[in-house]
Each structure stands twice: as structure tokens, then as C-alpha cells.
């Protein structure tokens, strides 16, 4: 019975060893599943060495703009880190476009838009001085008084002549002399009436002149108000044009900035694919053309035996400097 119990113990120990060996998984094969990769480059190892982490044959899928962007040929020996594809032509074109957009953007931002000058205040019209007709009215009153005085003298002279004409045997020379005085008074009366009319005319002329001055002042004030309104309207129109020019410039700046950002993103996406291992390019097969015009090629690389012994799978270069160059990693699965 002792030998039977020992036999059972050996059997259980052997079963435990087999269970542990069947559930162990190499860590290096799972690390490659967590690696991020550029959407333009895919590598697929088709055959691996169970003794190491490096593949015997590596298939790399790249996207290029032109066939000349592929820097390798079939049968070529390459070393680890050699460039497989580099979209240099497209990168040069995008870099030139980037510089042109940057220059246009700088010029547009540097261009100044001059705001309109506010209109100068319209000068005020000097008010008319207060009017006075005292002088003319005094002349009128003086002429009226002269007329009244002469009229009174005329009446007295007429009465005197009538009285003398009734005296019998009156010397005719006396009557003739009084008639002469009457005629002179009449002439003075006529002159006084003319002076009165002249004074009245001057008074009316002064009033008419004042009315004309007031009319001219009202016309000048109306023209001033019209000029002020026109200046204000012109300023509002120029201000609206100025704001429109500012809005147009901001729109152009935003458009140029959007185009520049798009070009920057395109340049950043142009990654340089490098060989992860040294080996021989066995085959290059063109897979087709994408709707954007890019070409897709599959490169089969036979890895050197000594490269596969004792090497760990290289990881992607995260490119902290922002150059856009990446090295392709490998493993079991898509890269």
C-alpha cells in the first residue's frame, strides 16, 4: 500500500506541472496588442519564432502619394531604422502651401482698417442784432409835425387874406403881398409832405431789410442743419463700411486659419515608416488606390536570423518632438 500511495503522489505532481505549462502565456506577445499605430501603416507578422519575440517574415502595409515615395526595392538589404516610405513630395508641397498661407495670414492681420473720422461740428450762425426803427420813426414824426405846423399857418393865412379882401379901399399891394406869403406856405407844405413820404419810405425800407435779413438767417440755419444731417449720415455710412471691412477681415482670417490648420494636420499625418528589423525585402505588392488618390502597397520583409535571436520587439516612436517620424513595431496581430 505504501508504493501505491507514492504512485498517486507522483501522478498528482505531474498533472500540476502540465496544468501550469498549458496556462502560461508569454508577456511579450500581448504587449504588441496595446501599441497604437498610424492609420496609414499596418504590419502583420505571418510567421513567428516560438523561441524568440521577433518574426521571421514581416508584412508591412504603407500608404504613399506617389510610387517614388517608396524608398525600397525587391531584393534590397535593409537595416533596422532604414526608411521604407517617406511622402517627401507631398510634404514639400504642403510645406510650401503652409508658408504661403502663413504669409497671407500675417499680411491680412497686419493690414490696418482706418476708422472714419467723426464729422466736425457745424459752426453756429451768428444771431441777428436787435432791430430799432427809432431814427426812422423820429423822422416820420418830425415830418408830420412840420406838415401840421404848415397846415395851421396856411389856414391862418387864408383867413387873413379873406379878411383883407373884404376891407374896402385896401391897397392892392398889401393883398398881393399876403398872396405871396400864402403861395410860399403852400410850397413849404408840399415840401413837408414829401419829407413825410420820404421818412415813411425809409421806415418801410428798414423794416423790409430786416425781414430780408431774418429770411436769409433762416435759410442759412436751414442749410446748416441740412449740412449737419448730411455729415452725420455720411459718417454713419462710413462707420457701417468700416465695421463691414472689419467683419470681412475677421472672416478671411478665420478661413485662412482653418486652411492653415488643415494643412498642419496633413503635414503631421505624413509619417515616415522605418524598418523595425534588418532583413531583405522579399516582395512589394501594390494593393490599390484610395479615393483620396493615395496608393497602398504591401511590403514583405524577411528578417535576418541573427536579428531574431535575443531581440525584443521594438516599440513605436511616439515622436515627442512632433517630427511625424515613427518606427513600426511588431507582434502577434495588427500593428
LUMLUM-760938 format. One record per residue (C-alpha): residue in one letter; chain; x, y, z. Coordinates in Angstrom, 3 decimals, always signed. Layout:
["A","A",[X,Y,Z]]
...
This chain:
["X","A",[+0.000,+0.000,+0.000]]
["X","A",[+2.921,+2.329,+0.565]]
["X","A",[+4.116,+2.004,-3.020]]
["X","A",[+0.551,+2.713,-4.243]]
["X","A",[+0.247,+5.955,-2.262]]
["X","A",[+3.626,+7.098,-3.607]]
["X","A",[+2.437,+6.406,-7.144]]
["X","A",[-0.658,+8.625,-6.608]]
["X","A",[+1.503,+11.488,-5.280]]
["X","A",[+3.761,+11.369,-8.343]]
["X","A",[+0.742,+11.397,-10.621]]
["X","A",[-0.772,+14.473,-8.957]]
["X","A",[+2.542,+16.363,-9.160]]
["X","A",[+2.874,+15.573,-12.880]]
["X","A",[-0.716,+16.768,-13.546]]
["X","A",[+0.031,+20.073,-11.768]]
["X","A",[+3.103,+20.671,-13.903]]
["X","A",[+1.108,+20.052,-17.109]]
["X","A",[-1.692,+22.428,-15.974]]
["X","A",[+0.740,+25.274,-15.213]]
["X","A",[+2.568,+24.877,-18.539]]
["X","A",[-0.677,+24.907,-20.573]]
["X","A",[-1.981,+28.141,-18.912]]
["X","A",[+1.196,+30.219,-19.155]]
["X","A",[+1.173,+32.987,-21.826]]
["X","A",[+4.272,+34.904,-22.956]]
["X","A",[+4.058,+38.534,-21.911]]
["X","A",[+5.887,+39.808,-24.991]]
["X","A",[+3.163,+38.540,-27.357]]
["X","A",[+0.476,+40.555,-25.514]]
["X","A",[+2.415,+43.832,-25.328]]
["X","A",[+2.103,+44.450,-29.033]]
["X","A",[-1.719,+44.358,-28.820]]
["X","A",[-1.681,+47.579,-26.765]]
["X","A",[+0.529,+49.565,-29.150]]
["X","A",[-1.020,+52.492,-31.025]]
["X","A",[-0.229,+52.723,-34.743]]
["X","A",[-0.606,+55.212,-37.546]]
["X","A",[-3.702,+54.548,-39.689]]
["X","A",[-1.511,+54.702,-42.770]]
["X","A",[+0.829,+51.833,-41.791]]
["X","A",[-0.081,+48.261,-40.827]]
["X","A",[+2.348,+45.389,-40.231]]
["X","A",[+1.308,+41.797,-39.953]]
["X","A",[+3.782,+39.105,-38.960]]
["X","A",[+2.894,+35.994,-40.927]]
["X","A",[+5.221,+33.586,-39.164]]
["X","A",[+6.882,+33.791,-35.754]]
["X","A",[+9.685,+32.019,-33.995]]
["X","A",[+8.368,+30.307,-30.907]]
["X","A",[+11.763,+30.681,-29.274]]
["X","A",[+12.007,+34.485,-29.664]]
["X","A",[+9.746,+37.569,-29.931]]
["X","A",[+10.931,+38.621,-33.458]]
["X","A",[+9.141,+37.406,-36.607]]
["X","A",[+10.780,+35.509,-39.451]]
["X","A",[+8.688,+37.249,-42.070]]
["X","A",[+7.069,+40.638,-41.634]]
["X","A",[+4.346,+42.150,-43.837]]
["X","A",[+4.162,+45.960,-43.787]]
["X","A",[+1.283,+47.866,-45.425]]
["X","A",[+2.051,+51.506,-46.270]]
["X","A",[+0.179,+54.337,-47.991]]
["X","A",[+2.060,+56.720,-50.262]]
["X","A",[+1.122,+59.582,-52.576]]
["X","A",[+3.395,+58.507,-55.443]]
["X","A",[+5.303,+55.321,-56.259]]
["X","A",[+8.565,+57.231,-55.749]]
["X","A",[+7.662,+57.695,-52.069]]
["X","A",[+8.502,+54.002,-51.564]]
["X","A",[+12.261,+54.055,-50.842]]
["X","A",[+12.976,+50.316,-51.149]]
["X","A",[+13.015,+47.716,-53.941]]
["X","A",[+12.568,+43.961,-54.037]]
["X","A",[+15.707,+42.081,-53.037]]
["X","A",[+17.184,+45.091,-51.238]]
["X","A",[+19.007,+44.519,-47.960]]
["X","A",[+17.865,+46.994,-45.322]]
["X","A",[+18.893,+47.665,-41.770]]
["X","A",[+16.824,+48.445,-38.735]]
["X","A",[+15.781,+52.121,-38.880]]
["X","A",[+16.122,+52.448,-42.684]]
["X","A",[+13.292,+54.372,-44.309]]
["X","A",[+10.697,+52.219,-46.045]]
["X","A",[+8.423,+55.022,-47.225]]
["X","A",[+8.594,+58.790,-46.999]]
["X","A",[+5.975,+61.053,-48.622]]
["X","A",[+8.562,+63.774,-49.235]]
["X","A",[+6.968,+65.188,-52.399]]
["X","A",[+3.612,+65.701,-50.741]]
["X","A",[+5.290,+67.034,-47.610]]
["X","A",[+7.214,+69.590,-49.707]]
["X","A",[+4.026,+70.666,-51.443]]
["X","A",[+2.150,+71.011,-48.161]]
["X","A",[+5.057,+72.875,-46.556]]
["X","A",[+5.074,+75.371,-49.431]]
["X","A",[+1.324,+75.796,-49.107]]
["X","A",[+1.748,+76.239,-45.344]]
["X","A",[+4.266,+79.049,-45.837]]
["X","A",[+2.024,+80.806,-48.353]]
["X","A",[-0.954,+80.594,-46.001]]
["X","A",[+1.129,+81.880,-43.079]]
["X","A",[+2.363,+84.813,-45.179]]
["X","A",[-1.166,+85.644,-46.341]]
["X","A",[-2.428,+85.414,-42.772]]
["X","A",[+0.325,+87.718,-41.464]]
["X","A",[-0.324,+90.254,-44.225]]
["X","A",[-4.057,+90.186,-43.564]]
["X","A",[-3.562,+90.691,-39.830]]
["X","A",[-1.031,+93.481,-40.415]]
["X","A",[-3.338,+95.359,-42.794]]
["X","A",[-4.931,+98.226,-40.920]]
["X","A",[-8.506,+99.341,-41.417]]
["X","A",[-8.767,+103.062,-40.739]]
["X","A",[-11.908,+104.086,-38.875]]
["X","A",[-13.839,+107.050,-40.259]]
["X","A",[-13.288,+110.492,-38.778]]
["X","A",[-16.306,+111.889,-36.929]]
["X","A",[-17.729,+114.980,-38.623]]
["X","A",[-16.584,+118.342,-37.319]]
["X","A",[-19.276,+120.362,-35.566]]
["X","A",[-21.024,+122.755,-37.893]]
["X","A",[-20.323,+126.355,-36.847]]
["X","A",[-23.238,+128.218,-35.364]]
["X","A",[-24.841,+131.060,-37.273]]
["X","A",[-24.491,+134.394,-35.535]]
["X","A",[-27.827,+135.729,-34.426]]
["X","A",[-29.125,+138.958,-35.915]]
["X","A",[-28.704,+142.040,-33.732]]
["X","A",[-31.868,+143.531,-32.224]]
["X","A",[-33.633,+145.847,-34.600]]
["X","A",[-34.515,+149.509,-33.893]]
["X","A",[-36.578,+151.897,-36.021]]
["X","A",[-36.379,+154.882,-33.653]]
["X","A",[-34.440,+157.059,-36.068]]
["X","A",[-36.810,+156.451,-38.937]]
["X","A",[-39.865,+156.852,-36.739]]
["X","A",[-38.478,+160.120,-35.384]]
["X","A",[-38.026,+161.404,-38.927]]
["X","A",[-41.611,+160.455,-39.707]]
["X","A",[-42.924,+162.233,-36.616]]
["X","A",[-40.834,+165.295,-37.388]]
["X","A",[-42.192,+165.481,-40.920]]
["X","A",[-45.725,+165.020,-39.636]]
["X","A",[-45.249,+167.824,-37.150]]
["X","A",[-43.879,+170.056,-39.903]]
["X","A",[-46.910,+169.319,-42.067]]
["X","A",[-49.263,+170.093,-39.196]]
["X","A",[-47.488,+173.364,-38.454]]
["X","A",[-47.513,+174.491,-42.084]]
["X","A",[-51.139,+173.451,-42.459]]
["X","A",[-52.041,+175.605,-39.479]]
["X","A",[-50.157,+178.576,-40.951]]
["X","A",[-51.931,+178.028,-44.277]]
["X","A",[-55.308,+178.138,-42.613]]
["X","A",[-54.477,+181.355,-40.785]]
["X","A",[-53.081,+182.931,-43.919]]
["X","A",[-56.216,+182.067,-45.872]]
["X","A",[-58.396,+183.569,-43.189]]
["X","A",[-56.233,+186.699,-43.152]]
["X","A",[-56.484,+187.096,-46.916]]
["X","A",[-60.236,+186.595,-46.801]]
["X","A",[-60.480,+189.271,-44.157]]
["X","A",[-58.298,+191.734,-46.101]]
["X","A",[-60.184,+191.141,-49.279]]
["X","A",[-63.361,+192.406,-47.548]]
["X","A",[-61.797,+195.722,-46.456]]
["X","A",[-62.811,+198.470,-48.857]]
["X","A",[-60.198,+200.636,-50.484]]
["X","A",[-57.383,+198.335,-49.324]]
["X","A",[-54.119,+198.873,-51.017]]
["X","A",[-53.737,+196.039,-53.553]]
["X","A",[-50.058,+195.798,-52.728]]
["X","A",[-50.898,+194.529,-49.248]]
["X","A",[-53.225,+191.900,-50.619]]
["X","A",[-50.663,+190.875,-53.193]]
["X","A",[-48.016,+190.603,-50.502]]
["X","A",[-50.219,+188.314,-48.445]]
["X","A",[-50.961,+186.220,-51.512]]
["X","A",[-47.217,+185.754,-51.995]]
["X","A",[-46.842,+184.518,-48.397]]
["X","A",[-49.711,+182.097,-48.960]]
["X","A",[-48.059,+180.685,-52.031]]
["X","A",[-44.793,+180.223,-50.094]]
["X","A",[-46.640,+178.414,-47.325]]
["X","A",[-48.177,+176.083,-49.868]]
["X","A",[-44.728,+175.316,-51.251]]
["X","A",[-43.473,+174.609,-47.750]]
["X","A",[-46.457,+172.346,-47.153]]
["X","A",[-45.706,+170.395,-50.305]]
["X","A",[-42.047,+170.025,-49.237]]
["X","A",[-43.118,+168.863,-45.784]]
["X","A",[-45.437,+166.283,-47.323]]
["X","A",[-42.562,+164.994,-49.470]]
["X","A",[-40.324,+164.784,-46.425]]
["X","A",[-43.012,+162.823,-44.646]]
["X","A",[-43.363,+160.417,-47.538]]
["X","A",[-39.600,+160.043,-47.697]]
["X","A",[-39.385,+159.292,-43.982]]
["X","A",[-42.191,+156.787,-44.277]]
["X","A",[-40.413,+155.139,-47.212]]
["X","A",[-37.167,+154.904,-45.259]]
["X","A",[-39.029,+153.373,-42.333]]
["X","A",[-40.687,+150.807,-44.576]]
["X","A",[-37.378,+150.063,-46.288]]
["X","A",[-35.724,+149.448,-42.929]]
["X","A",[-38.492,+147.059,-41.974]]
["X","A",[-38.246,+145.267,-45.323]]
["X","A",[-34.489,+144.960,-44.958]]
["X","A",[-34.930,+143.456,-41.526]]
["X","A",[-37.386,+140.922,-42.864]]
["X","A",[-34.954,+140.008,-45.635]]
["X","A",[-32.138,+139.580,-43.127]]
["X","A",[-34.308,+137.353,-40.991]]
["X","A",[-35.229,+135.312,-44.063]]
["X","A",[-31.559,+134.950,-45.021]]
["X","A",[-30.731,+133.919,-41.473]]
["X","A",[-33.432,+131.248,-41.549]]
["X","A",[-32.133,+129.959,-44.893]]
["X","A",[-28.582,+129.841,-43.535]]
["X","A",[-29.744,+127.986,-40.432]]
["X","A",[-31.679,+125.512,-42.566]]
["X","A",[-28.587,+124.946,-44.723]]
["X","A",[-26.519,+124.475,-41.586]]
["X","A",[-28.929,+121.866,-40.243]]
["X","A",[-29.004,+120.115,-43.634]]
["X","A",[-25.214,+120.063,-43.786]]
["X","A",[-25.035,+118.716,-40.250]]
["X","A",[-27.536,+115.961,-41.056]]
["X","A",[-25.697,+115.073,-44.260]]
["X","A",[-22.382,+114.898,-42.400]]
["X","A",[-23.966,+112.649,-39.785]]
["X","A",[-25.417,+110.353,-42.466]]
["X","A",[-22.072,+110.157,-44.261]]
["X","A",[-20.336,+109.296,-41.006]]
["X","A",[-22.871,+106.566,-40.245]]
["X","A",[-22.396,+105.132,-43.736]]
["X","A",[-18.599,+105.215,-43.418]]
["X","A",[-18.831,+103.648,-39.969]]
["X","A",[-21.005,+100.831,-41.337]]
["X","A",[-18.492,+100.263,-44.158]]
["X","A",[-15.662,+100.239,-41.610]]
["X","A",[-17.410,+97.643,-39.467]]
["X","A",[-18.147,+95.585,-42.586]]
["X","A",[-14.467,+95.678,-43.569]]
["X","A",[-13.526,+94.527,-40.078]]
["X","A",[-16.041,+91.678,-40.269]]
["X","A",[-14.770,+90.699,-43.735]]
["X","A",[-11.185,+90.675,-42.485]]
["X","A",[-12.105,+88.551,-39.473]]
["X","A",[-13.916,+86.136,-41.778]]
["X","A",[-10.913,+85.937,-44.105]]
["X","A",[-8.581,+85.434,-41.137]]
["X","A",[-10.752,+82.597,-39.827]]
["X","A",[-10.851,+80.995,-43.278]]
["X","A",[-7.082,+81.229,-43.708]]
["X","A",[-6.542,+79.926,-40.175]]
["X","A",[-8.835,+76.962,-40.857]]
["X","A",[-6.967,+76.169,-44.085]]
["X","A",[-3.638,+76.530,-42.267]]
["X","A",[-4.788,+74.180,-39.501]]
["X","A",[-5.910,+71.672,-42.114]]
["X","A",[-2.509,+71.839,-43.831]]
["X","A",[-0.753,+71.479,-40.457]]
["X","A",[-2.819,+68.371,-39.722]]
["X","A",[-1.996,+66.930,-43.136]]
["X","A",[+1.718,+67.558,-42.578]]
["X","A",[+1.540,+65.952,-39.131]]
["X","A",[-0.146,+62.882,-40.608]]
["X","A",[+2.651,+62.316,-43.126]]
["X","A",[+4.592,+59.768,-41.057]]
["X","A",[+7.918,+58.280,-42.163]]
["X","A",[+7.808,+54.457,-41.991]]
["X","A",[+11.097,+52.897,-40.835]]
["X","A",[+12.204,+49.285,-40.827]]
["X","A",[+11.763,+47.641,-37.399]]
["X","A",[+14.329,+44.929,-38.203]]
["X","A",[+17.211,+44.299,-40.531]]
["X","A",[+16.473,+41.942,-43.379]]
["X","A",[+15.727,+41.509,-47.066]]
["X","A",[+12.791,+42.967,-48.982]]
["X","A",[+11.264,+39.814,-50.426]]
["X","A",[+8.265,+41.289,-52.207]]
["X","A",[+6.464,+44.579,-52.919]]
["X","A",[+2.838,+44.255,-53.941]]
["X","A",[+0.608,+47.226,-54.893]]
["X","A",[-2.833,+46.730,-53.402]]
["X","A",[-4.741,+49.618,-54.980]]
["X","A",[-5.599,+53.281,-54.871]]
["X","A",[-7.819,+55.029,-52.293]]
["X","A",[-10.499,+57.619,-53.178]]
["X","A",[-8.157,+60.367,-51.953]]
["X","A",[-5.573,+59.357,-54.565]]
["X","A",[-3.120,+57.654,-52.214]]
["X","A",[-1.546,+54.292,-53.163]]
["X","A",[-1.424,+51.269,-50.860]]
["X","A",[+1.450,+48.806,-51.001]]
["X","A",[+2.294,+45.661,-49.062]]
["X","A",[+5.989,+45.088,-48.307]]
["X","A",[+7.154,+41.616,-47.222]]
["X","A",[+10.381,+41.680,-45.193]]
["X","A",[+12.412,+38.549,-44.379]]
["X","A",[+14.088,+39.237,-41.053]]
["X","A",[+17.701,+38.147,-40.621]]
["X","A",[+18.197,+35.166,-38.314]]
["X","A",[+20.627,+36.920,-36.027]]
["X","A",[+18.201,+39.790,-35.643]]
["X","A",[+15.588,+37.352,-34.377]]
["X","A",[+17.837,+35.799,-31.734]]
["X","A",[+17.719,+37.523,-28.386]]
["X","A",[+15.945,+40.745,-29.631]]
["X","A",[+12.809,+42.217,-28.222]]
["X","A",[+10.147,+43.711,-30.466]]
["X","A",[+10.792,+47.457,-30.863]]
["X","A",[+8.058,+49.797,-29.859]]
["X","A",[+6.663,+52.733,-31.801]]
["X","A",[+8.490,+56.033,-31.580]]
["X","A",[+5.888,+58.339,-30.096]]
["X","A",[+7.823,+61.192,-31.674]]
["X","A",[+7.718,+63.637,-28.736]]
["X","A",[+9.451,+66.261,-30.864]]
["X","A",[+6.493,+66.350,-33.273]]
["X","A",[+8.543,+65.436,-36.394]]
["X","A",[+5.915,+62.969,-37.625]]
["X","A",[+8.514,+60.097,-37.984]]
["X","A",[+7.557,+56.758,-36.467]]
["X","A",[+9.184,+53.334,-36.251]]
["X","A",[+6.906,+50.408,-36.821]]
["X","A",[+6.507,+47.866,-34.034]]
["X","A",[+5.708,+44.185,-34.477]]
["X","A",[+3.966,+41.463,-32.634]]
["X","A",[+1.194,+38.960,-32.950]]
["X","A",[-1.682,+40.850,-34.567]]
["X","A",[-2.109,+44.097,-36.487]]
["X","A",[+0.291,+46.973,-35.875]]
